[in-house]
Amino acid sequence: MSNPQLTGSRTRSVDLSATSAALWLAGTTFLALLALYFVGVDQGAVSLFGSDSHVHEFVHDARHLLGFPCH
């Protein structure tokens, strides 16, 4: 393995700023709440995405595995 100082190549620094961390935290929280809605809240009859139960049936087994009642 070559030494970066000897070959003249530079390594990239990692952005550890508070703004970057806040954006990652906000994005992760949004995706987690979206997943929680689809698995735990969306019942089909009162779905925000139409009056069908496609989403409910797609995550039906995951609901039971995680302990959410749906019947």
CHARMM-style PDB file with segment names, atoms N, HN, CA, C and O in Angstrom:
ATOM      1  N   MET     1       0.848  -1.171   0.000  1.00  0.00      PROA
ATOM      2  CA  MET     1       0.000   0.000   0.000  1.00  0.00      PROA
ATOM      3  C   MET     1       0.888   1.226   0.000  1.00  0.00      PROA
ATOM      4  O   MET     1       1.869   1.281   0.740  1.00  0.00      PROA
ATOM      5  N   SER     2       0.560   2.201  -0.812  1.00  0.00      PROA
ATOM      6  HN  SER     2      -0.237   2.156  -1.413  1.00  0.00      PROA
ATOM      7  CA  SER     2       1.422   3.375  -0.936  1.00  0.00      PROA
ATOM      8  C   SER     2       1.052   4.432   0.094  1.00  0.00      PROA
ATOM      9  O   SER     2      -0.099   4.542   0.516  1.00  0.00      PROA
ATOM     10  N   ASN     3       2.031   5.186   0.475  1.00  0.00      PROA
ATOM     11  HN  ASN     3       2.966   5.097   0.132  1.00  0.00      PROA
ATOM     12  CA  ASN     3       1.846   6.271   1.429  1.00  0.00      PROA
ATOM     13  C   ASN     3       1.376   7.512   0.673  1.00  0.00      PROA
ATOM     14  O   ASN     3       2.029   7.906  -0.293  1.00  0.00      PROA
ATOM     15  N   PRO     4       0.248   8.155   1.078  1.00  0.00      PROA
ATOM     16  CA  PRO     4      -0.240   9.338   0.359  1.00  0.00      PROA
ATOM     17  C   PRO     4       0.753  10.485   0.335  1.00  0.00      PROA
ATOM     18  O   PRO     4       0.756  11.268  -0.615  1.00  0.00      PROA
ATOM     19  N   GLN     5       1.595  10.609   1.351  1.00  0.00      PROA
ATOM     20  HN  GLN     5       1.593   9.973   2.123  1.00  0.00      PROA
ATOM     21  CA  GLN     5       2.565  11.698   1.390  1.00  0.00      PROA
ATOM     22  C   GLN     5       3.686  11.478   0.379  1.00  0.00      PROA
ATOM     23  O   GLN     5       4.241  12.435  -0.161  1.00  0.00      PROA
ATOM     24  N   LEU     6       4.013  10.219   0.129  1.00  0.00      PROA
ATOM     25  HN  LEU     6       3.562   9.441   0.568  1.00  0.00      PROA
ATOM     26  CA  LEU     6       5.081   9.929  -0.813  1.00  0.00      PROA
ATOM     27  C   LEU     6       4.610  10.005  -2.260  1.00  0.00      PROA
ATOM     28  O   LEU     6       5.386  10.384  -3.137  1.00  0.00      PROA
ATOM     29  N   THR     7       3.369   9.658  -2.525  1.00  0.00      PROA
ATOM     30  HN  THR     7       2.738   9.350  -1.812  1.00  0.00      PROA
ATOM     31  CA  THR     7       2.871   9.649  -3.900  1.00  0.00      PROA
ATOM     32  C   THR     7       2.303  10.991  -4.325  1.00  0.00      PROA
ATOM     33  O   THR     7       2.055  11.190  -5.514  1.00  0.00      PROA
ATOM     34  N   GLY     8       2.089  11.912  -3.412  1.00  0.00      PROA
ATOM     35  HN  GLY     8       2.291  11.751  -2.446  1.00  0.00      PROA
ATOM     36  CA  GLY     8       1.584  13.223  -3.766  1.00  0.00      PROA
ATOM     37  C   GLY     8       0.067  13.313  -3.825  1.00  0.00      PROA
ATOM     38  O   GLY     8      -0.456  14.387  -4.122  1.00  0.00      PROA
ATOM     39  N   SER     9      -0.655  12.247  -3.561  1.00  0.00      PROA
ATOM     40  HN  SER     9      -0.230  11.375  -3.320  1.00  0.00      PROA
ATOM     41  CA  SER     9      -2.120  12.305  -3.577  1.00  0.00      PROA
ATOM     42  C   SER     9      -2.626  12.839  -2.241  1.00  0.00      PROA
ATOM     43  O   SER     9      -1.990  12.668  -1.201  1.00  0.00      PROA
ATOM     44  N   ARG    10      -3.767  13.479  -2.295  1.00  0.00      PROA
ATOM     45  HN  ARG    10      -4.284  13.618  -3.140  1.00  0.00      PROA
ATOM     46  CA  ARG    10      -4.354  14.058  -1.083  1.00  0.00      PROA
ATOM     47  C   ARG    10      -5.571  13.246  -0.664  1.00  0.00      PROA
ATOM     48  O   ARG    10      -6.253  12.646  -1.494  1.00  0.00      PROA
ATOM     49  N   THR    11      -5.824  13.240   0.617  1.00  0.00      PROA
ATOM     50  HN  THR    11      -5.270  13.727   1.291  1.00  0.00      PROA
ATOM     51  CA  THR    11      -7.020  12.575   1.142  1.00  0.00      PROA
ATOM     52  C   THR    11      -8.094  13.623   1.372  1.00  0.00      PROA
ATOM     53  O   THR    11      -7.799  14.773   1.696  1.00  0.00      PROA
ATOM     54  N   ARG    12      -9.340  13.213   1.202  1.00  0.00      PROA
ATOM     55  HN  ARG    12      -9.579  12.278   0.938  1.00  0.00      PROA
ATOM     56  CA  ARG    12     -10.456  14.132   1.422  1.00  0.00      PROA
ATOM     57  C   ARG    12     -10.762  14.219   2.903  1.00  0.00      PROA
ATOM     58  O   ARG    12     -10.705  13.217   3.617  1.00  0.00      PROA
ATOM     59  N   SER    13     -11.083  15.401   3.359  1.00  0.00      PROA
ATOM     60  HN  SER    13     -11.129  16.215   2.779  1.00  0.00      PROA
ATOM     61  CA  SER    13     -11.483  15.572   4.749  1.00  0.00      PROA
ATOM     62  C   SER    13     -12.974  15.292   4.875  1.00  0.00      PROA
ATOM     63  O   SER    13     -13.732  15.468   3.922  1.00  0.00      PROA
ATOM     64  N   VAL    14     -13.377  14.865   6.036  1.00  0.00      PROA
ATOM     65  HN  VAL    14     -12.761  14.723   6.810  1.00  0.00      PROA
ATOM     66  CA  VAL    14     -14.776  14.550   6.314  1.00  0.00      PROA
ATOM     67  C   VAL    14     -15.440  15.774   6.918  1.00  0.00      PROA
ATOM     68  O   VAL    14     -14.899  16.400   7.830  1.00  0.00      PROA
ATOM     69  N   ASP    15     -16.625  16.113   6.401  1.00  0.00      PROA
ATOM     70  HN  ASP    15     -17.064  15.605   5.661  1.00  0.00      PROA
ATOM     71  CA  ASP    15     -17.364  17.272   6.901  1.00  0.00      PROA
ATOM     72  C   ASP    15     -18.076  16.887   8.195  1.00  0.00      PROA
ATOM     73  O   ASP    15     -19.024  16.102   8.171  1.00  0.00      PROA
ATOM     74  N   LEU    16     -17.631  17.427   9.304  1.00  0.00      PROA
ATOM     75  HN  LEU    16     -16.861  18.065   9.323  1.00  0.00      PROA
ATOM     76  CA  LEU    16     -18.225  17.129  10.607  1.00  0.00      PROA
ATOM     77  C   LEU    16     -18.914  18.353  11.206  1.00  0.00      PROA
ATOM     78  O   LEU    16     -18.984  18.492  12.427  1.00  0.00      PROA
ATOM     79  N   SER    17     -19.416  19.229  10.359  1.00  0.00      PROA
ATOM     80  HN  SER    17     -19.360  19.116   9.368  1.00  0.00      PROA
ATOM     81  CA  SER    17     -20.037  20.453  10.857  1.00  0.00      PROA
ATOM     82  C   SER    17     -21.415  20.158  11.466  1.00  0.00      PROA
ATOM     83  O   SER    17     -22.020  19.122  11.190  1.00  0.00      PROA
ATOM     84  N   ALA    18     -21.884  21.070  12.281  1.00  0.00      PROA
ATOM     85  HN  ALA    18     -21.392  21.911  12.505  1.00  0.00      PROA
ATOM     86  CA  ALA    18     -23.184  20.927  12.927  1.00  0.00      PROA
ATOM     87  C   ALA    18     -24.307  20.979  11.900  1.00  0.00      PROA
ATOM     88  O   ALA    18     -25.324  20.304  12.060  1.00  0.00      PROA
ATOM     89  N   THR    19     -24.135  21.774  10.848  1.00  0.00      PROA
ATOM     90  HN  THR    19     -23.309  22.322  10.718  1.00  0.00      PROA
ATOM     91  CA  THR    19     -25.159  21.864   9.803  1.00  0.00      PROA
ATOM     92  C   THR    19     -25.319  20.541   9.080  1.00  0.00      PROA
ATOM     93  O   THR    19     -26.437  20.091   8.830  1.00  0.00      PROA
ATOM     94  N   SER    20     -24.207  19.923   8.746  1.00  0.00      PROA
ATOM     95  HN  SER    20     -23.298  20.289   8.949  1.00  0.00      PROA
ATOM     96  CA  SER    20     -24.257  18.629   8.070  1.00  0.00      PROA
ATOM     97  C   SER    20     -24.902  17.566   8.972  1.00  0.00      PROA
ATOM     98  O   SER    20     -25.714  16.763   8.512  1.00  0.00      PROA
ATOM     99  N   ALA    21     -24.537  17.569  10.244  1.00  0.00      PROA
ATOM    100  HN  ALA    21     -23.877  18.221  10.619  1.00  0.00      PROA
ATOM    101  CA  ALA    21     -25.109  16.610  11.179  1.00  0.00      PROA
ATOM    102  C   ALA    21     -26.608  16.831  11.346  1.00  0.00      PROA
ATOM    103  O   ALA    21     -27.371  15.869  11.435  1.00  0.00      PROA
ATOM    104  N   ALA    22     -27.033  18.089  11.390  1.00  0.00      PROA
ATOM    105  HN  ALA    22     -26.414  18.870  11.318  1.00  0.00      PROA
ATOM    106  CA  ALA    22     -28.454  18.401  11.533  1.00  0.00      PROA
ATOM    107  C   ALA    22     -29.241  17.949  10.306  1.00  0.00      PROA
ATOM    108  O   ALA    22     -30.353  17.438  10.437  1.00  0.00      PROA
ATOM    109  N   LEU    23     -28.673  18.132   9.116  1.00  0.00      PROA
ATOM    110  HN  LEU    23     -27.769  18.546   9.009  1.00  0.00      PROA
ATOM    111  CA  LEU    23     -29.344  17.681   7.893  1.00  0.00      PROA
ATOM    112  C   LEU    23     -29.475  16.164   7.856  1.00  0.00      PROA
ATOM    113  O   LEU    23     -30.530  15.643   7.493  1.00  0.00      PROA
ATOM    114  N   TRP    24     -28.421  15.455   8.226  1.00  0.00      PROA
ATOM    115  HN  TRP    24     -27.564  15.878   8.521  1.00  0.00      PROA
ATOM    116  CA  TRP    24     -28.492  13.990   8.267  1.00  0.00      PROA
ATOM    117  C   TRP    24     -29.515  13.523   9.306  1.00  0.00      PROA
ATOM    118  O   TRP    24     -30.266  12.581   9.053  1.00  0.00      PROA
ATOM    119  N   LEU    25     -29.548  14.170  10.462  1.00  0.00      PROA
ATOM    120  HN  LEU    25     -28.938  14.935  10.667  1.00  0.00      PROA
ATOM    121  CA  LEU    25     -30.497  13.808  11.507  1.00  0.00      PROA
ATOM    122  C   LEU    25     -31.927  14.064  11.056  1.00  0.00      PROA
ATOM    123  O   LEU    25     -32.806  13.235  11.294  1.00  0.00      PROA
ATOM    124  N   ALA    26     -32.175  15.200  10.407  1.00  0.00      PROA
ATOM    125  HN  ALA    26     -31.461  15.874  10.213  1.00  0.00      PROA
ATOM    126  CA  ALA    26     -33.518  15.524   9.920  1.00  0.00      PROA
ATOM    127  C   ALA    26     -33.961  14.544   8.844  1.00  0.00      PROA
ATOM    128  O   ALA    26     -35.107  14.094   8.850  1.00  0.00      PROA
ATOM    129  N   GLY    27     -33.073  14.210   7.929  1.00  0.00      PROA
ATOM    130  HN  GLY    27     -32.142  14.575   7.925  1.00  0.00      PROA
ATOM    131  CA  GLY    27     -33.408  13.254   6.873  1.00  0.00      PROA
ATOM    132  C   GLY    27     -33.686  11.863   7.421  1.00  0.00      PROA
ATOM    133  O   GLY    27     -34.635  11.202   6.998  1.00  0.00      PROA
ATOM    134  N   THR    28     -32.866  11.422   8.354  1.00  0.00      PROA
ATOM    135  HN  THR    28     -32.095  11.959   8.697  1.00  0.00      PROA
ATOM    136  CA  THR    28     -33.067  10.117   8.966  1.00  0.00      PROA
ATOM    137  C   THR    28     -34.368  10.068   9.754  1.00  0.00      PROA
ATOM    138  O   THR    28     -35.087   9.071   9.700  1.00  0.00      PROA
ATOM    139  N   THR    29     -34.680  11.137  10.489  1.00  0.00      PROA
ATOM    140  HN  THR    29     -34.097  11.948  10.534  1.00  0.00      PROA
ATOM    141  CA  THR    29     -35.929  11.206  11.252  1.00  0.00      PROA
ATOM    142  C   THR    29     -37.137  11.174  10.329  1.00  0.00      PROA
ATOM    143  O   THR    29     -38.119  10.489  10.618  1.00  0.00      PROA
ATOM    144  N   PHE    30     -37.077  11.908   9.222  1.00  0.00      PROA
ATOM    145  HN  PHE    30     -36.280  12.464   8.987  1.00  0.00      PROA
ATOM    146  CA  PHE    30     -38.173  11.916   8.265  1.00  0.00      PROA
ATOM    147  C   PHE    30     -38.411  10.519   7.683  1.00  0.00      PROA
ATOM    148  O   PHE    30     -39.553  10.064   7.611  1.00  0.00      PROA
ATOM    149  N   LEU    31     -37.355   9.849   7.273  1.00  0.00      PROA
ATOM    150  HN  LEU    31     -36.428  10.218   7.331  1.00  0.00      PROA
ATOM    151  CA  LEU    31     -37.497   8.502   6.706  1.00  0.00      PROA
ATOM    152  C   LEU    31     -38.010   7.500   7.744  1.00  0.00      PROA
ATOM    153  O   LEU    31     -38.803   6.616   7.420  1.00  0.00      PROA
ATOM    154  N   ALA    32     -37.555   7.639   8.986  1.00  0.00      PROA
ATOM    155  HN  ALA    32     -36.910   8.356   9.250  1.00  0.00      PROA
ATOM    156  CA  ALA    32     -38.030   6.742  10.040  1.00  0.00      PROA
ATOM    157  C   ALA    32     -39.512   6.960  10.334  1.00  0.00      PROA
ATOM    158  O   ALA    32     -40.254   5.996  10.521  1.00  0.00      PROA
ATOM    159  N   LEU    33     -39.946   8.217  10.376  1.00  0.00      PROA
ATOM    160  HN  LEU    33     -39.343   9.001  10.224  1.00  0.00      PROA
ATOM    161  CA  LEU    33     -41.365   8.496  10.618  1.00  0.00      PROA
ATOM    162  C   LEU    33     -42.231   8.058   9.436  1.00  0.00      PROA
ATOM    163  O   LEU    33     -43.361   7.609   9.629  1.00  0.00      PROA
ATOM    164  N   LEU    34     -41.712   8.184   8.226  1.00  0.00      PROA
ATOM    165  HN  LEU    34     -40.794   8.549   8.070  1.00  0.00      PROA
ATOM    166  CA  LEU    34     -42.435   7.716   7.049  1.00  0.00      PROA
ATOM    167  C   LEU    34     -42.596   6.196   7.084  1.00  0.00      PROA
ATOM    168  O   LEU    34     -43.672   5.678   6.786  1.00  0.00      PROA
ATOM    169  N   ALA    35     -41.537   5.488   7.444  1.00  0.00      PROA
ATOM    170  HN  ALA    35     -40.663   5.909   7.686  1.00  0.00      PROA
ATOM    171  CA  ALA    35     -41.623   4.032   7.563  1.00  0.00      PROA
ATOM    172  C   ALA    35     -42.588   3.642   8.681  1.00  0.00      PROA
ATOM    173  O   ALA    35     -43.362   2.697   8.529  1.00  0.00      PROA
ATOM    174  N   LEU    36     -42.547   4.362   9.802  1.00  0.00      PROA
ATOM    175  HN  LEU    36     -41.918   5.130   9.925  1.00  0.00      PROA
ATOM    176  CA  LEU    36     -43.466   4.080  10.906  1.00  0.00      PROA
ATOM    177  C   LEU    36     -44.910   4.296  10.485  1.00  0.00      PROA
ATOM    178  O   LEU    36     -45.789   3.528  10.877  1.00  0.00      PROA
ATOM    179  N   TYR    37     -45.172   5.344   9.680  1.00  0.00      PROA
ATOM    180  HN  TYR    37     -44.458   5.967   9.361  1.00  0.00      PROA
ATOM    181  CA  TYR    37     -46.530   5.576   9.204  1.00  0.00      PROA
ATOM    182  C   TYR    37     -47.002   4.415   8.333  1.00  0.00      PROA
ATOM    183  O   TYR    37     -48.092   3.882   8.541  1.00  0.00      PROA
ATOM    184  N   PHE    38     -46.187   4.027   7.368  1.00  0.00      PROA
ATOM    185  HN  PHE    38     -45.302   4.460   7.200  1.00  0.00      PROA
ATOM    186  CA  PHE    38     -46.608   2.968   6.454  1.00  0.00      PROA
ATOM    187  C   PHE    38     -46.814   1.637   7.164  1.00  0.00      PROA
ATOM    188  O   PHE    38     -47.753   0.907   6.847  1.00  0.00      PROA
ATOM    189  N   VAL    39     -45.952   1.313   8.120  1.00  0.00      PROA
ATOM    190  HN  VAL    39     -45.189   1.906   8.378  1.00  0.00      PROA
ATOM    191  CA  VAL    39     -46.074   0.029   8.804  1.00  0.00      PROA
ATOM    192  C   VAL    39     -47.096   0.085   9.924  1.00  0.00      PROA
ATOM    193  O   VAL    39     -47.852  -0.869  10.106  1.00  0.00      PROA
ATOM    194  N   GLY    40     -47.140   1.171  10.677  1.00  0.00      PROA
ATOM    195  HN  GLY    40     -46.526   1.946  10.528  1.00  0.00      PROA
ATOM    196  CA  GLY    40     -47.944   1.184  11.876  1.00  0.00      PROA
ATOM    197  C   GLY    40     -49.250   1.931  11.829  1.00  0.00      PROA
ATOM    198  O   GLY    40     -50.132   1.643  12.639  1.00  0.00      PROA
ATOM    199  N   VAL    41     -49.426   2.875  10.926  1.00  0.00      PROA
ATOM    200  HN  VAL    41     -48.710   3.108  10.269  1.00  0.00      PROA
ATOM    201  CA  VAL    41     -50.605   3.726  10.972  1.00  0.00      PROA
ATOM    202  C   VAL    41     -51.534   3.497   9.793  1.00  0.00      PROA
ATOM    203  O   VAL    41     -52.752   3.451   9.964  1.00  0.00      PROA
ATOM    204  N   ASP    42     -50.976   3.352   8.601  1.00  0.00      PROA
ATOM    205  HN  ASP    42     -49.987   3.389   8.462  1.00  0.00      PROA
ATOM    206  CA  ASP    42     -51.796   3.245   7.389  1.00  0.00      PROA
ATOM    207  C   ASP    42     -52.666   1.992   7.446  1.00  0.00      PROA
ATOM    208  O   ASP    42     -52.145   0.877   7.457  1.00  0.00      PROA
ATOM    209  N   GLN    43     -53.980   2.165   7.482  1.00  0.00      PROA
ATOM    210  HN  GLN    43     -54.403   3.070   7.473  1.00  0.00      PROA
ATOM    211  CA  GLN    43     -54.907   1.045   7.617  1.00  0.00      PROA
ATOM    212  C   GLN    43     -55.654   0.708   6.332  1.00  0.00      PROA
ATOM    213  O   GLN    43     -56.425  -0.252   6.317  1.00  0.00      PROA
ATOM    214  N   GLY    44     -55.456   1.446   5.280  1.00  0.00      PROA
ATOM    215  HN  GLY    44     -54.830   2.225   5.293  1.00  0.00      PROA
ATOM    216  CA  GLY    44     -56.158   1.163   4.040  1.00  0.00      PROA
ATOM    217  C   GLY    44     -57.425   1.984   3.909  1.00  0.00      PROA
ATOM    218  O   GLY    44     -57.554   2.761   2.963  1.00  0.00      PROA
ATOM    219  N   ALA    45     -58.360   1.836   4.829  1.00  0.00      PROA
ATOM    220  HN  ALA    45     -58.255   1.205   5.598  1.00  0.00      PROA
ATOM    221  CA  ALA    45     -59.625   2.567   4.757  1.00  0.00      PROA
ATOM    222  C   ALA    45     -59.435   4.053   5.016  1.00  0.00      PROA
ATOM    223  O   ALA    45     -60.160   4.875   4.454  1.00  0.00      PROA
ATOM    224  N   VAL    46     -58.481   4.407   5.849  1.00  0.00      PROA
ATOM    225  HN  VAL    46     -57.892   3.740   6.305  1.00  0.00      PROA
ATOM    226  CA  VAL    46     -58.226   5.808   6.159  1.00  0.00      PROA
ATOM    227  C   VAL    46     -56.850   6.234   5.640  1.00  0.00      PROA
ATOM    228  O   VAL    46     -56.208   7.103   6.230  1.00  0.00      PROA
ATOM    229  N   SER    47     -56.408   5.642   4.568  1.00  0.00      PROA
ATOM    230  HN  SER    47     -56.929   4.936   4.089  1.00  0.00      PROA
ATOM    231  CA  SER    47     -55.097   5.914   4.017  1.00  0.00      PROA
ATOM    232  C   SER    47     -55.026   7.315   3.418  1.00  0.00      PROA
ATOM    233  O   SER    47     -56.004   7.809   2.857  1.00  0.00      PROA
ATOM    234  N   LEU    48     -53.893   7.935   3.535  1.00  0.00      PROA
ATOM    235  HN  LEU    48     -53.098   7.534   3.990  1.00  0.00      PROA
ATOM    236  CA  LEU    48     -53.673   9.232   2.904  1.00  0.00      PROA
ATOM    237  C   LEU    48     -53.431   9.099   1.409  1.00  0.00      PROA
ATOM    238  O   LEU    48     -53.461  10.094   0.685  1.00  0.00      PROA
ATOM    239  N   PHE    49     -53.194   7.886   0.942  1.00  0.00      PROA
ATOM    240  HN  PHE    49     -53.170   7.077   1.530  1.00  0.00      PROA
ATOM    241  CA  PHE    49     -52.838   7.649  -0.452  1.00  0.00      PROA
ATOM    242  C   PHE    49     -53.946   6.933  -1.199  1.00  0.00      PROA
ATOM    243  O   PHE    49     -53.670   6.050  -2.011  1.00  0.00      PROA
ATOM    244  N   GLY    50     -55.177   7.291  -0.945  1.00  0.00      PROA
ATOM    245  HN  GLY    50     -55.402   8.008  -0.285  1.00  0.00      PROA
ATOM    246  CA  GLY    50     -56.304   6.678  -1.636  1.00  0.00      PROA
ATOM    247  C   GLY    50     -57.092   5.775  -0.716  1.00  0.00      PROA
ATOM    248  O   GLY    50     -56.683   5.520   0.417  1.00  0.00      PROA
ATOM    249  N   SER    51     -58.224   5.288  -1.202  1.00  0.00      PROA
ATOM    250  HN  SER    51     -58.556   5.494  -2.123  1.00  0.00      PROA
ATOM    251  CA  SER    51     -59.094   4.471  -0.356  1.00  0.00      PROA
ATOM    252  C   SER    51     -58.892   2.979  -0.591  1.00  0.00      PROA
ATOM    253  O   SER    51     -59.775   2.185  -0.267  1.00  0.00      PROA
ATOM    254  N   ASP    52     -57.763   2.585  -1.142  1.00  0.00      PROA
ATOM    255  HN  ASP    52     -57.046   3.230  -1.405  1.00  0.00      PROA
ATOM    256  CA  ASP    52     -57.496   1.157  -1.316  1.00  0.00      PROA
ATOM    257  C   ASP    52     -56.548   0.669  -0.229  1.00  0.00      PROA
ATOM    258  O   ASP    52     -56.057   1.467   0.570  1.00  0.00      PROA
ATOM    259  N   SER    53     -56.295  -0.601  -0.194  1.00  0.00      PROA
ATOM    260  HN  SER    53     -56.694  -1.249  -0.842  1.00  0.00      PROA
ATOM    261  CA  SER    53     -55.474  -1.158   0.880  1.00  0.00      PROA
ATOM    262  C   SER    53     -54.184  -1.780   0.347  1.00  0.00      PROA
ATOM    263  O   SER    53     -53.685  -2.746   0.925  1.00  0.00      PROA
ATOM    264  N   HSD    54     -53.646  -1.251  -0.727  1.00  0.00      PROA
ATOM    265  HN  HSD    54     -54.051  -0.467  -1.197  1.00  0.00      PROA
ATOM    266  CA  HSD    54     -52.412  -1.804  -1.282  1.00  0.00      PROA
ATOM    267  C   HSD    54     -51.235  -1.677  -0.312  1.00  0.00      PROA
ATOM    268  O   HSD    54     -50.483  -2.632  -0.117  1.00  0.00      PROA
ATOM    269  N   VAL    55     -51.079  -0.513   0.287  1.00  0.00      PROA
ATOM    270  HN  VAL    55     -51.690   0.263   0.128  1.00  0.00      PROA
ATOM    271  CA  VAL    55     -49.972  -0.310   1.219  1.00  0.00      PROA
ATOM    272  C   VAL    55     -50.159  -1.205   2.432  1.00  0.00      PROA
ATOM    273  O   VAL    55     -49.200  -1.820   2.900  1.00  0.00      PROA
ATOM    274  N   HSD    56     -51.360  -1.285   2.938  1.00  0.00      PROA
ATOM    275  HN  HSD    56     -52.138  -0.786   2.558  1.00  0.00      PROA
ATOM    276  CA  HSD    56     -51.638  -2.118   4.107  1.00  0.00      PROA
ATOM    277  C   HSD    56     -51.308  -3.582   3.833  1.00  0.00      PROA
ATOM    278  O   HSD    56     -50.683  -4.242   4.663  1.00  0.00      PROA
ATOM    279  N   GLU    57     -51.713  -4.083   2.700  1.00  0.00      PROA
ATOM    280  HN  GLU    57     -52.220  -3.546   2.025  1.00  0.00      PROA
ATOM    281  CA  GLU    57     -51.440  -5.484   2.371  1.00  0.00      PROA
ATOM    282  C   GLU    57     -49.959  -5.730   2.115  1.00  0.00      PROA
ATOM    283  O   GLU    57     -49.456  -6.819   2.393  1.00  0.00      PROA
ATOM    284  N   PHE    58     -49.252  -4.726   1.587  1.00  0.00      PROA
ATOM    285  HN  PHE    58     -49.661  -3.842   1.362  1.00  0.00      PROA
ATOM    286  CA  PHE    58     -47.829  -4.875   1.312  1.00  0.00      PROA
ATOM    287  C   PHE    58     -47.028  -5.026   2.602  1.00  0.00      PROA
ATOM    288  O   PHE    58     -46.072  -5.801   2.643  1.00  0.00      PROA
ATOM    289  N   VAL    59     -47.402  -4.300   3.658  1.00  0.00      PROA
ATOM    290  HN  VAL    59     -48.179  -3.671   3.625  1.00  0.00      PROA
ATOM    291  CA  VAL    59     -46.657  -4.349   4.920  1.00  0.00      PROA
ATOM    292  C   VAL    59     -47.408  -5.137   5.998  1.00  0.00      PROA
ATOM    293  O   VAL    59     -47.097  -5.007   7.182  1.00  0.00      PROA
ATOM    294  N   HSD    60     -48.383  -5.946   5.607  1.00  0.00      PROA
ATOM    295  HN  HSD    60     -48.635  -6.052   4.645  1.00  0.00      PROA
ATOM    296  CA  HSD    60     -49.226  -6.657   6.557  1.00  0.00      PROA
ATOM    297  C   HSD    60     -48.432  -7.577   7.488  1.00  0.00      PROA
ATOM    298  O   HSD    60     -48.638  -7.547   8.701  1.00  0.00      PROA
ATOM    299  N   ASP    61     -47.544  -8.379   6.946  1.00  0.00      PROA
ATOM    300  HN  ASP    61     -47.377  -8.403   5.960  1.00  0.00      PROA
ATOM    301  CA  ASP    61     -46.776  -9.292   7.787  1.00  0.00      PROA
ATOM    302  C   ASP    61     -45.797  -8.548   8.690  1.00  0.00      PROA
ATOM    303  O   ASP    61     -45.548  -8.968   9.820  1.00  0.00      PROA
ATOM    304  N   ALA    62     -45.241  -7.441   8.192  1.00  0.00      PROA
ATOM    305  HN  ALA    62     -45.443  -7.100   7.274  1.00  0.00      PROA
ATOM    306  CA  ALA    62     -44.343  -6.640   9.023  1.00  0.00      PROA
ATOM    307  C   ALA    62     -45.103  -6.037  10.202  1.00  0.00      PROA
ATOM    308  O   ALA    62     -44.549  -5.906  11.293  1.00  0.00      PROA
ATOM    309  N   ARG    63     -46.361  -5.672   9.992  1.00  0.00      PROA
ATOM    310  HN  ARG    63     -46.811  -5.778   9.106  1.00  0.00      PROA
ATOM    311  CA  ARG    63     -47.170  -5.133  11.084  1.00  0.00      PROA
ATOM    312  C   ARG    63     -47.301  -6.152  12.206  1.00  0.00      PROA
ATOM    313  O   ARG    63     -47.115  -5.820  13.377  1.00  0.00      PROA
ATOM    314  N   HSD    64     -47.622  -7.395  11.850  1.00  0.00      PROA
ATOM    315  HN  HSD    64     -47.773  -7.665  10.899  1.00  0.00      PROA
ATOM    316  CA  HSD    64     -47.770  -8.434  12.871  1.00  0.00      PROA
ATOM    317  C   HSD    64     -46.432  -8.766  13.526  1.00  0.00      PROA
ATOM    318  O   HSD    64     -46.376  -9.004  14.732  1.00  0.00      PROA
ATOM    319  N   LEU    65     -45.368  -8.784  12.749  1.00  0.00      PROA
ATOM    320  HN  LEU    65     -45.413  -8.590  11.769  1.00  0.00      PROA
ATOM    321  CA  LEU    65     -44.051  -9.091  13.288  1.00  0.00      PROA
ATOM    322  C   LEU    65     -43.635  -8.047  14.320  1.00  0.00      PROA
ATOM    323  O   LEU    65     -43.014  -8.386  15.328  1.00  0.00      PROA
ATOM    324  N   LEU    66     -43.970  -6.780  14.078  1.00  0.00      PROA
ATOM    325  HN  LEU    66     -44.474  -6.504  13.260  1.00  0.00      PROA
ATOM    326  CA  LEU    66     -43.604  -5.712  14.986  1.00  0.00      PROA
ATOM    327  C   LEU    66     -44.620  -5.472  16.100  1.00  0.00      PROA
ATOM    328  O   LEU    66     -44.399  -4.637  16.977  1.00  0.00      PROA
ATOM    329  N   GLY    67     -45.732  -6.202  16.064  1.00  0.00      PROA
ATOM    330  HN  GLY    67     -45.913  -6.880  15.352  1.00  0.00      PROA
ATOM    331  CA  GLY    67     -46.712  -6.106  17.141  1.00  0.00      PROA
ATOM    332  C   GLY    67     -47.791  -5.074  16.961  1.00  0.00      PROA
ATOM    333  O   GLY    67     -48.484  -4.750  17.925  1.00  0.00      PROA
ATOM    334  N   PHE    68     -47.967  -4.537  15.761  1.00  0.00      PROA
ATOM    335  HN  PHE    68     -47.404  -4.800  14.978  1.00  0.00      PROA
ATOM    336  CA  PHE    68     -49.039  -3.579  15.506  1.00  0.00      PROA
ATOM    337  C   PHE    68     -50.335  -4.337  15.207  1.00  0.00      PROA
ATOM    338  O   PHE    68     -50.338  -5.217  14.346  1.00  0.00      PROA
ATOM    339  N   PRO    69     -51.425  -4.020  15.889  1.00  0.00      PROA
ATOM    340  CA  PRO    69     -52.687  -4.663  15.558  1.00  0.00      PROA
ATOM    341  C   PRO    69     -53.268  -4.078  14.284  1.00  0.00      PROA
ATOM    342  O   PRO    69     -53.146  -2.882  14.018  1.00  0.00      PROA
ATOM    343  N   CYS    70     -53.905  -4.943  13.498  1.00  0.00      PROA
ATOM    344  HN  CYS    70     -54.004  -5.914  13.714  1.00  0.00      PROA
ATOM    345  CA  CYS    70     -54.515  -4.412  12.274  1.00  0.00      PROA
ATOM    346  C   CYS    70     -55.830  -5.111  11.933  1.00  0.00      PROA
ATOM    347  O   CYS    70     -56.382  -4.878  10.857  1.00  0.00      PROA
ATOM    348  N   HSD    71     -56.324  -5.930  12.790  1.00  0.00      PROA
ATOM    349  HN  HSD    71     -55.875  -6.118  13.664  1.00  0.00      PROA
ATOM    350  CA  HSD    71     -57.610  -6.605  12.519  1.00  0.00      PROA
ATOM    351  C   HSD    71     -58.603  -6.244  13.599  1.00  0.00      PROA
ATOM    352  OT1 HSD    71     -59.745  -6.702  13.566  1.00  0.00      PROA
TER     353      HSD     71
END
